[in-house]
């Protein structure tokens, strides 16, 4: 009889030379059922059929397992695709929000500039009733600046009584060199 060695055995290790060892090797690697009775002589057709059936069953199991894994991978890939789509939508929304905020900031800067101009105008208008006297040395004439200023205005206006002159505030300011007058 011819000796049959399936090519499947070559991917793991070379099968043993005697037939009993071949059967034990195939059983160990999951290609054949375990045989309880000793085998003498050549492999019979029943044993070969059993080996091929076992091999076919293992291949079908592998295909089934691979199909399940492939299905799981497709499901995971679909979920990942949905997540990516959601992230892209969120990014688009965020970009639109950022653009709206940028436009709002520009608008607020324009309003701030307008408010600064109005503030400066109001400040300038509020100072219209202020009188700035320069070159007056208060310390030489007296220590009370309010009394001195009222007396100065009365003498300039030709009035005798300084009670008629109403002053909200009187204060001295620093000179250009930083020293107080």
Secondary structure, 3 states (H helix, E strand, C coil): CCCCCCHHHHHCCCCCCCHHHHHHHHHHCCCCCCCCCCCCCCCCHHHHHHHHHHHHHHHHHHHHHHHHHHHHHHHHHHHHHHHHHHHHHHHHHHHHHHHHHHHHHHHHHHHHHHHHHHHHHHHHHHHHHCCCCCCCCHHHHCCCHHHHHHHHHHHHHCCCCCCCCCCCCCCCCECCCCCEC
